[in-house]
Every structure is written in C-alpha cells, then in structure tokens.
Amino acid sequence: MTKQNVVVSDCTSPIGKVRLAASNSGLFSPIPETLASLDGRLIAISKKKPIKRLETGGARVNAWVDSMRDSSPTRTKSTPSLPEREGKSSWILRHPSALENFEQIISASKGKQIVMFLDYDGTLSPIVEDPDQAFMSMEMREAVRDVARYFPTAIVSGRCRDKVYNFVRLEELFYAGSHGMDIKGPSKHPKSDKGNQELIFEAASEFLTMIDEVYKALINEISSIPGAKVENNKFCLAVHFRCVDEKRWAALAKQVRVVISVYPKLKLTQGRKVLEIRPTVKWDKGKALEFLLESLGYANSNDVLPIYIGDDQTDEDAFKVLRHNGKGFGILVSRVAKETNASYSLQEPSEVKEFLRLLVEHERGLQ
Ligand SMILES: O=P(O)(O)OC[C@H]1O[C@H](O[C@H]2O[C@H](CO)[C@@H](O)[C@H](O)[C@H]2O)[C@H](O)[C@@H](O)[C@@H]1O
C-alpha cells in the first residue's frame, strides 16, 4: 500500500475539556451462529462473543480474524435462498419492521416530543468501499432536513464531527462525532435549555495527543498492507480492512494490536469491516444520547420519545440506554438478524428514508 491510501483527517483542535474515569471493559464482536428467516430472506443470527483485549498470541489473532470476517456478514452461495427457508423468524417477531409497525410507534408518541437520533454510515448512507465516498442521497438529505423541522434531530457517528457535518451539511442539526465524544449543537435551537448558547461538549480531550501519535504510528505500520486505511476520527481511529485481502487480515490485526499494546488507556473494538481504537473513557453513543436529551431539557421527562436509528455495534450503547430507561425506541438497520437491544428493525438506508418520510407526513397531517 502506498501512503496515498491513507485517509487523512480534516479534524480541528480541541475546544473544551471534560475528564472522565477510565474503564477496562472487554471487547465484544458479533459471531454468526445460526440462520433464520427475515421477511422471506435468509439471515445469520449473530451472538456476542467476548474477546480479550490486546493479546497478540496466535489463538487470539485467530479469534480476531474470525470476528473480522463476521463483522459485516453478507449472504453467500451456501446461504439457502428465500424459498428454501421455512417458518417465521423469532428474530423478526422480536424486532419487527418499524415501517410495518409505524402506527404502533406513532401511538407511543402521542403527547410526547419525538427526538430523533440518526447514525450516519450504513443508516443514512449506504456502505461503500471508500469511506470518503459515503455520500447520502439528495432524497435522504431532504428527508433528514424535513424531520429536523418537526423534531430535534441529532447525527451520532463514529466519524470525526466535522467530517460527518461535511457529508450532511444541515446546520439545524446536533452533531455527535467520534462515537459521541464530540458534540456540537446548532447555534440556535428553541428546545435547548441552553437557549441560544451554542452547545459544545468534548468527552476525551486529553486523548487528542495520544490518538494523533497512534494515528501516525499506524499509518507507518500498516503501509505494507494493500487496501488498509487509517481514518483519523479525532478522538478515535478507524482502521479499515474492507479492501484488504482476507489472507492479510491476521497480519493487520496483529500490527494494530502491537501498536496499541503500549497504550493501556486505549481499547480496540470492531465495526463493519473496521477496527476502532477508542479511549477507555466511560462515554459512548448512549451517553451522548442522554447528554443531548438533558441539553434539550428532557432529562427524567416522560414527555419525550427518543428514537435512535443505527446499524452498528456502537449503536447498541444507545439502544441499551433506551431499553433500560423504558423510554423511546431503538431501530436496528440490518438485513441480517443480530443480537440487539433495538426494538424495531429496518433493512437498509432506503427504508430509513421511508420511515423518516412517514414521520414527516404524519406530523404534517397533525398541523
Ligand atoms: O457511527 P457511524 O456513522 O456508522 O460510523 C462508523 C464508521 O463508519 C465508517 O466506516 C463504515 O462505512 C464506510 C463507508 O461506507 C465503509 O467503507 C466501512 O467499511 C465501514 O466500517 C467510517 O469510515 C468510520 O470512520 C466510522 O467509524
């Protein structure tokens, strides 16, 4: 790989500081276990399997490669076709379509303020090989813009906040980048209890230098692996292996783990064909969701219905918060059945767009 393959960050410097305690949580990644049916399609059911952090031995590397292989399950030839399957999936019964159950969601929102939380990659934009080309469609952008007219709306992404803003380009939204560690609100938002004061929050400012250091080390280390990319997401890093030959995944995983093994305050997690390096702060998309609800004046309120739509493992933190608080709904975007704390499901970004449109239509009908 040449260094031109390396994605260079366009992120800016820190604004404020919030110090949080470090945690040493373990790593979990989805391992497909069995197959079931989802609306007539074959689906692999994933189970979380704990993986110990930062060990670089052979068995551990194999475990990592297994979970890397399964981090974005796709249908293969060995997968039975639609008619080959029988029976109803218990998964789809537990996580029914948010489109087919739209009325149920609407009736739960009666007398409540919907607050919309949207993940970016795989939710608003389709998954593509080049992370810099993950554009959302004009129609999706319109749908998000319309939703934000009626409901406070936040984009919650693993990406650097500036980068995700550059993809979405809607000033009226809240943006939580770096998996929620970097939050900025619109300069004016009537619902915010901060009034017209701009909302800015950073959960891991003290890690900026470390992340930058690791970024440089990783660029150097993985430059020999064709297709590998490091993306600087400001408070975290993403090492992409979507374009790396599977035979090289073990080498890549090992190199990444060797680099971060000298940084005990960083942890390694997985997303869709991506290894993510994050500070061990107790902050995630779930905390960002709570923070934003509080900023909007809805802490401990029963008058709010948060809806969070996301496709990835890191979105589970937000789904968990909603489930735990018994308020609002998580909606998982996935074609395959996964262990999830989401209440509903949607298959792909086009269904997300449809769902957003239905919400807007419904709200317009009320006015
Ligand atoms: O929280 P998200 O907004 O979903 O961000 C998670 C990661 O998304 C991006 O990577 C993913 O999408 C890429 C473009 O479709 C794809 O090439 C990659 O394989 C996916 O993992 C983003 O590039 C990462 O920085 C984010 O952490």
The ligand as an SDF file (V2000), in Angstrom:
LIG
                    3D

 27 28  0  0  0  0  0  0  0  0999 V2000
  -21.1470    5.5010   13.5770 O   0  0  0  0  0  0  0  0  0  0  0  0
  -21.0930    5.5180   12.0790 P   0  0  0  0  0  0  0  0  0  0  0  0
  -21.5360    6.8120   11.4790 O   0  0  0  0  0  0  0  0  0  0  0  0
  -21.8290    4.3440   11.4850 O   0  0  0  0  0  0  0  0  0  0  0  0
  -19.5520    5.3480   11.7360 O   0  0  0  0  0  0  0  0  0  0  0  0
  -18.8860    4.1020   11.9010 C   0  0  0  0  0  0  0  0  0  0  0  0
  -17.7440    4.0370   10.9230 C   0  0  0  0  0  0  0  0  0  0  0  0
  -18.3220    4.3270    9.6430 O   0  0  0  0  0  0  0  0  0  0  0  0
  -17.4570    4.4630    8.5320 C   0  0  0  0  0  0  0  0  0  0  0  0
  -16.9970    3.1770    8.1530 O   0  0  0  0  0  0  0  0  0  0  0  0
  -18.0280    2.3470    7.6450 C   0  0  0  0  0  0  0  0  0  0  0  0
  -18.5530    2.9310    6.4420 O   0  0  0  0  0  0  0  0  0  0  0  0
  -17.5880    3.0290    5.3570 C   0  0  0  0  0  0  0  0  0  0  0  0
  -18.2730    3.7540    4.2040 C   0  0  0  0  0  0  0  0  0  0  0  0
  -19.4350    3.1120    3.8110 O   0  0  0  0  0  0  0  0  0  0  0  0
  -17.1140    1.6180    4.9790 C   0  0  0  0  0  0  0  0  0  0  0  0
  -16.1580    1.6990    3.9360 O   0  0  0  0  0  0  0  0  0  0  0  0
  -16.5100    0.9530    6.2160 C   0  0  0  0  0  0  0  0  0  0  0  0
  -16.1670   -0.3940    5.9000 O   0  0  0  0  0  0  0  0  0  0  0  0
  -17.4940    0.9460    7.3750 C   0  0  0  0  0  0  0  0  0  0  0  0
  -16.9000    0.4480    8.5610 O   0  0  0  0  0  0  0  0  0  0  0  0
  -16.3350    5.4200    8.8340 C   0  0  0  0  0  0  0  0  0  0  0  0
  -15.4380    5.4570    7.7510 O   0  0  0  0  0  0  0  0  0  0  0  0
  -15.6390    5.0800   10.1380 C   0  0  0  0  0  0  0  0  0  0  0  0
  -14.6870    6.0770   10.4290 O   0  0  0  0  0  0  0  0  0  0  0  0
  -16.6750    5.0690   11.2550 C   0  0  0  0  0  0  0  0  0  0  0  0
  -16.0670    4.7610   12.4880 O   0  0  0  0  0  0  0  0  0  0  0  0
  1  2  2  0
  2  3  1  0
  2  4  1  0
  2  5  1  0
  5  6  1  0
  6  7  1  0
  7  8  1  0
  7 26  1  0
  8  9  1  0
  9 10  1  0
  9 22  1  0
 10 11  1  0
 11 12  1  0
 11 20  1  0
 12 13  1  0
 13 14  1  0
 13 16  1  0
 14 15  1  0
 16 17  1  0
 16 18  1  0
 18 19  1  0
 18 20  1  0
 20 21  1  0
 22 23  1  0
 22 24  1  0
 24 25  1  0
 24 26  1  0
 26 27  1  0
M  END
$$$$
